[in-house]
Amino acid sequence: CTDTCYAQTSADVFCNTVHATRTDYLIRRFIFVLIAEVVGAVAAGEEDNRHSV
Protein backbone atom coordinates (compact mmCIF):
# COMPACT_ATOMS: atom_id res chain seq x y z
CA CYS A 1 0.00 0.00 0.00
CA THR A 2 1.04 3.65 -0.17
CA ASP A 3 1.20 6.57 2.24
CA THR A 4 -2.30 7.54 1.09
CA CYS A 5 -3.63 4.95 3.54
CA TYR A 6 -3.71 5.96 7.17
CA ALA A 7 -4.56 2.65 8.77
CA GLN A 8 -2.65 -0.58 8.24
CA THR A 9 -5.58 -2.92 8.80
CA SER A 10 -8.55 -3.55 6.51
CA ALA A 11 -7.52 -0.32 4.79
CA ASP A 12 -4.80 -2.32 3.04
CA VAL A 13 -7.50 -4.36 1.32
CA PHE A 14 -9.25 -1.15 0.31
CA CYS A 15 -5.95 0.25 -0.97
CA ASN A 16 -5.23 -2.82 -3.06
CA THR A 17 -8.70 -2.59 -4.52
CA VAL A 18 -8.32 1.12 -5.25
CA HIS A 19 -4.95 0.58 -6.88
CA ALA A 20 -6.42 -1.97 -9.28
CA THR A 21 -6.39 0.70 -11.96
CA ARG A 22 -4.63 4.04 -11.85
CA THR A 23 -7.61 5.99 -13.17
CA ASP A 24 -9.97 4.39 -10.69
CA TYR A 25 -7.50 5.21 -7.92
CA LEU A 26 -7.27 8.86 -8.93
CA ILE A 27 -11.05 9.17 -9.14
CA ARG A 28 -11.58 7.59 -5.72
CA ARG A 29 -8.81 9.69 -4.19
CA PHE A 30 -10.37 12.84 -5.64
CA ILE A 31 -13.76 11.89 -4.22
CA PHE A 32 -12.21 11.02 -0.86
CA VAL A 33 -10.40 14.35 -0.67
CA LEU A 34 -13.55 16.17 -1.75
CA ILE A 35 -15.60 14.49 0.99
CA ALA A 36 -12.86 15.22 3.53
CA GLU A 37 -12.91 18.88 2.52
CA VAL A 38 -16.70 19.09 2.85
CA VAL A 39 -16.69 17.32 6.22
CA GLY A 40 -13.88 19.60 7.42
CA ALA A 41 -15.76 22.69 6.27
CA VAL A 42 -18.96 21.56 7.96
CA ALA A 43 -17.08 20.76 11.17
CA ALA A 44 -15.43 24.19 11.08
CA GLY A 45 -18.81 25.79 10.48
CA GLU A 46 -20.28 23.93 13.45
CA GLU A 47 -17.41 25.21 15.60
CA ASP A 48 -18.04 28.79 14.46
CA ASN A 49 -21.75 28.46 15.21
CA ARG A 50 -21.09 27.24 18.75
CA HIS A 51 -18.68 30.08 19.46
CA SER A 52 -20.94 32.77 18.01
CA VAL A 53 -23.92 31.78 20.16
N, CA, C and O atoms as CSV, one atom per row, in Angstrom:
chain,resi,resn,atom,element,x,y,z
A,1,CYS,N,N,0.843,-1.193,0.000
A,1,CYS,CA,C,0.000,0.000,0.000
A,1,CYS,C,C,0.885,1.253,0.000
A,1,CYS,O,O,2.107,1.153,0.111
A,2,THR,N,N,0.270,2.417,-0.124
A,2,THR,CA,C,1.044,3.653,-0.169
A,2,THR,C,C,0.737,4.521,1.032
A,2,THR,O,O,-0.091,4.160,1.869
A,3,ASP,N,N,1.395,5.656,1.120
A,3,ASP,CA,C,1.196,6.569,2.240
A,3,ASP,C,C,-0.181,7.218,2.209
A,3,ASP,O,O,-0.534,7.957,3.128
A,4,THR,N,N,-0.964,6.956,1.164
A,4,THR,CA,C,-2.298,7.538,1.090
A,4,THR,C,C,-3.236,6.835,2.055
A,4,THR,O,O,-4.332,7.324,2.332
A,5,CYS,N,N,-2.806,5.681,2.571
A,5,CYS,CA,C,-3.630,4.954,3.536
A,5,CYS,C,C,-3.152,5.269,4.940
A,5,CYS,O,O,-1.954,5.235,5.220
A,6,TYR,N,N,-4.082,5.573,5.812
A,6,TYR,CA,C,-3.713,5.962,7.166
A,6,TYR,C,C,-3.658,4.757,8.104
A,6,TYR,O,O,-2.809,4.699,8.993
A,7,ALA,N,N,-4.539,3.822,7.911
A,7,ALA,CA,C,-4.565,2.650,8.775
A,7,ALA,C,C,-3.964,1.447,8.057
A,7,ALA,O,O,-4.108,1.299,6.844
A,8,GLN,N,N,-3.294,0.597,8.814
A,8,GLN,CA,C,-2.648,-0.583,8.237
A,8,GLN,C,C,-3.451,-1.842,8.568
A,8,GLN,O,O,-2.871,-2.879,8.893
A,9,THR,N,N,-4.746,-1.760,8.490
A,9,THR,CA,C,-5.578,-2.918,8.797
A,9,THR,C,C,-6.381,-3.305,7.569
A,9,THR,O,O,-5.809,-3.668,6.541
A,10,SER,N,N,-7.703,-3.230,7.665
A,10,SER,CA,C,-8.547,-3.552,6.509
A,10,SER,C,C,-8.371,-2.505,5.422
A,10,SER,O,O,-8.782,-2.714,4.280
A,11,ALA,N,N,-7.753,-1.365,5.778
A,11,ALA,CA,C,-7.516,-0.315,4.794
A,11,ALA,C,C,-6.584,-0.819,3.700
A,11,ALA,O,O,-6.656,-0.358,2.561
A,12,ASP,N,N,-5.704,-1.770,4.041
A,12,ASP,CA,C,-4.801,-2.318,3.038
A,12,ASP,C,C,-5.592,-2.996,1.925
A,12,ASP,O,O,-5.245,-2.886,0.749
A,13,VAL,N,N,-6.650,-3.695,2.305
A,13,VAL,CA,C,-7.498,-4.356,1.318
A,13,VAL,C,C,-8.141,-3.305,0.425
A,13,VAL,O,O,-8.200,-3.453,-0.795
A,14,PHE,N,N,-8.624,-2.238,1.061
A,14,PHE,CA,C,-9.246,-1.152,0.311
A,14,PHE,C,C,-8.238,-0.534,-0.637
A,14,PHE,O,O,-8.559,-0.240,-1.789
A,15,CYS,N,N,-7.000,-0.334,-0.148
A,15,CYS,CA,C,-5.946,0.250,-0.969
A,15,CYS,C,C,-5.671,-0.626,-2.190
A,15,CYS,O,O,-5.610,-0.134,-3.317
A,16,ASN,N,N,-5.508,-1.910,-1.957
A,16,ASN,CA,C,-5.229,-2.818,-3.061
A,16,ASN,C,C,-6.344,-2.780,-4.093
A,16,ASN,O,O,-6.096,-2.863,-5.296
A,17,THR,N,N,-7.558,-2.656,-3.618
A,17,THR,CA,C,-8.702,-2.586,-4.522
A,17,THR,C,C,-8.668,-1.284,-5.314
A,17,THR,O,O,-8.913,-1.268,-6.520
A,18,VAL,N,N,-8.358,-0.190,-4.611
A,18,VAL,CA,C,-8.321,1.116,-5.254
A,18,VAL,C,C,-7.213,1.176,-6.291
A,18,VAL,O,O,-7.367,1.795,-7.344
A,19,HIS,N,N,-6.084,0.524,-5.985
A,19,HIS,CA,C,-4.946,0.580,-6.878
A,19,HIS,C,C,-5.055,-0.393,-8.050
A,19,HIS,O,O,-4.109,-0.560,-8.819
A,20,ALA,N,N,-6.220,-1.032,-8.178
A,20,ALA,CA,C,-6.422,-1.970,-9.277
A,20,ALA,C,C,-6.134,-1.276,-10.605
A,20,ALA,O,O,-5.434,-1.812,-11.463
A,21,THR,N,N,-6.679,-0.092,-10.755
A,21,THR,CA,C,-6.394,0.699,-11.955
A,21,THR,C,C,-6.043,2.111,-11.532
A,21,THR,O,O,-6.622,2.643,-10.584
A,22,ARG,N,N,-5.105,2.714,-12.224
A,22,ARG,CA,C,-4.630,4.036,-11.853
A,22,ARG,C,C,-5.745,5.085,-11.934
A,22,ARG,O,O,-5.877,5.929,-11.048
A,23,THR,N,N,-6.532,5.024,-12.989
A,23,THR,CA,C,-7.612,5.993,-13.169
A,23,THR,C,C,-8.633,5.867,-12.047
A,23,THR,O,O,-9.067,6.864,-11.470
A,24,ASP,N,N,-9.009,4.631,-11.749
A,24,ASP,CA,C,-9.974,4.390,-10.691
A,24,ASP,C,C,-9.439,4.924,-9.369
A,24,ASP,O,O,-10.180,5.492,-8.566
A,25,TYR,N,N,-8.136,4.730,-9.156
A,25,TYR,CA,C,-7.502,5.210,-7.925
A,25,TYR,C,C,-7.572,6.725,-7.830
A,25,TYR,O,O,-7.904,7.276,-6.781
A,26,LEU,N,N,-7.259,7.392,-8.927
A,26,LEU,CA,C,-7.269,8.856,-8.931
A,26,LEU,C,C,-8.679,9.386,-8.683
A,26,LEU,O,O,-8.869,10.353,-7.945
A,27,ILE,N,N,-9.662,8.741,-9.306
A,27,ILE,CA,C,-11.046,9.171,-9.139
A,27,ILE,C,C,-11.477,9.010,-7.683
A,27,ILE,O,O,-12.066,9.916,-7.094
A,28,ARG,N,N,-11.172,7.836,-7.109
A,28,ARG,CA,C,-11.578,7.587,-5.723
A,28,ARG,C,C,-10.860,8.524,-4.774
A,28,ARG,O,O,-11.448,9.002,-3.803
A,29,ARG,N,N,-9.571,8.794,-5.053
A,29,ARG,CA,C,-8.814,9.687,-4.188
A,29,ARG,C,C,-9.403,11.097,-4.261
A,29,ARG,O,O,-9.518,11.780,-3.243
A,30,PHE,N,N,-9.771,11.525,-5.461
A,30,PHE,CA,C,-10.373,12.845,-5.637
A,30,PHE,C,C,-11.671,12.945,-4.842
A,30,PHE,O,O,-11.914,13.936,-4.155
A,31,ILE,N,N,-12.497,11.916,-4.943
A,31,ILE,CA,C,-13.764,11.895,-4.219
A,31,ILE,C,C,-13.519,11.891,-2.715
A,31,ILE,O,O,-14.205,12.581,-1.962
A,32,PHE,N,N,-12.526,11.102,-2.284
A,32,PHE,CA,C,-12.206,11.021,-0.861
A,32,PHE,C,C,-11.768,12.374,-0.332
A,32,PHE,O,O,-12.217,12.813,0.726
A,33,VAL,N,N,-10.882,13.038,-1.081
A,33,VAL,CA,C,-10.395,14.354,-0.673
A,33,VAL,C,C,-11.548,15.356,-0.654
A,33,VAL,O,O,-11.653,16.186,0.249
A,34,LEU,N,N,-12.408,15.264,-1.663
A,34,LEU,CA,C,-13.546,16.168,-1.750
A,34,LEU,C,C,-14.456,16.012,-0.533
A,34,LEU,O,O,-14.873,17.000,0.072
A,35,ILE,N,N,-14.757,14.763,-0.183
A,35,ILE,CA,C,-15.600,14.491,0.986
A,35,ILE,C,C,-14.915,14.999,2.248
A,35,ILE,O,O,-15.560,15.587,3.115
A,36,ALA,N,N,-13.605,14.771,2.352
A,36,ALA,CA,C,-12.860,15.216,3.526
A,36,ALA,C,C,-12.930,16.739,3.651
A,36,ALA,O,O,-13.070,17.276,4.750
A,37,GLU,N,N,-12.830,17.422,2.515
A,37,GLU,CA,C,-12.909,18.881,2.520
A,37,GLU,C,C,-14.284,19.346,2.996
A,37,GLU,O,O,-14.385,20.260,3.815
A,38,VAL,N,N,-15.332,18.720,2.487
A,38,VAL,CA,C,-16.695,19.090,2.853
A,38,VAL,C,C,-16.933,18.839,4.340
A,38,VAL,O,O,-17.482,19.687,5.044
A,39,VAL,N,N,-16.511,17.661,4.809
A,39,VAL,CA,C,-16.691,17.320,6.224
A,39,VAL,C,C,-15.914,18.305,7.092
A,39,VAL,O,O,-16.406,18.748,8.130
A,40,GLY,N,N,-14.694,18.648,6.663
A,40,GLY,CA,C,-13.881,19.600,7.417
A,40,GLY,C,C,-14.542,20.967,7.460
A,40,GLY,O,O,-14.541,21.630,8.497
A,41,ALA,N,N,-15.103,21.388,6.341
A,41,ALA,CA,C,-15.758,22.690,6.273
A,41,ALA,C,C,-16.997,22.715,7.160
A,41,ALA,O,O,-17.250,23.696,7.859
A,42,VAL,N,N,-17.757,21.645,7.128
A,42,VAL,CA,C,-18.962,21.557,7.955
A,42,VAL,C,C,-18.575,21.567,9.433
A,42,VAL,O,O,-19.205,22.251,10.240
A,43,ALA,N,N,-17.537,20.809,9.783
A,43,ALA,CA,C,-17.081,20.759,11.170
A,43,ALA,C,C,-16.620,22.138,11.625
A,43,ALA,O,O,-16.912,22.558,12.744
A,44,ALA,N,N,-15.902,22.840,10.756
A,44,ALA,CA,C,-15.426,24.187,11.079
A,44,ALA,C,C,-16.611,25.123,11.245
A,44,ALA,O,O,-16.612,25.980,12.129
A,45,GLY,N,N,-17.620,24.961,10.395
A,45,GLY,CA,C,-18.815,25.788,10.478
A,45,GLY,C,C,-19.555,25.542,11.782
A,45,GLY,O,O,-20.051,26.478,12.409
A,46,GLU,N,N,-19.629,24.273,12.189
A,46,GLU,CA,C,-20.281,23.933,13.451
A,46,GLU,C,C,-19.546,24.590,14.610
A,46,GLU,O,O,-20.174,25.101,15.537
A,47,GLU,N,N,-18.219,24.579,14.561
A,47,GLU,CA,C,-17.413,25.206,15.604
A,47,GLU,C,C,-17.714,26.697,15.678
A,47,GLU,O,O,-17.896,27.247,16.764
A,48,ASP,N,N,-17.766,27.354,14.509
A,48,ASP,CA,C,-18.042,28.787,14.456
A,48,ASP,C,C,-19.417,29.093,15.040
A,48,ASP,O,O,-19.591,30.074,15.762
A,49,ASN,N,N,-20.391,28.242,14.721
A,49,ASN,CA,C,-21.750,28.464,15.213
A,49,ASN,C,C,-21.806,28.371,16.729
A,49,ASN,O,O,-22.493,29.163,17.374
A,50,ARG,N,N,-21.091,27.412,17.303
A,50,ARG,CA,C,-21.087,27.243,18.751
A,50,ARG,C,C,-20.452,28.444,19.435
A,50,ARG,O,O,-20.925,28.892,20.479
A,51,HIS,N,N,-19.375,28.967,18.843
A,51,HIS,CA,C,-18.675,30.084,19.461
A,51,HIS,C,C,-19.463,31.388,19.339
A,51,HIS,O,O,-19.373,32.260,20.204
A,52,SER,N,N,-20.230,31.513,18.265
A,52,SER,CA,C,-20.939,32.773,18.015
A,52,SER,C,C,-22.186,32.890,18.881
A,52,SER,O,O,-22.680,33.993,19.113
A,53,VAL,N,N,-22.694,31.762,19.359
A,53,VAL,CA,C,-23.921,31.784,20.163
A,53,VAL,C,C,-23.621,32.370,21.545
A,53,VAL,O,O,-24.521,32.478,22.378
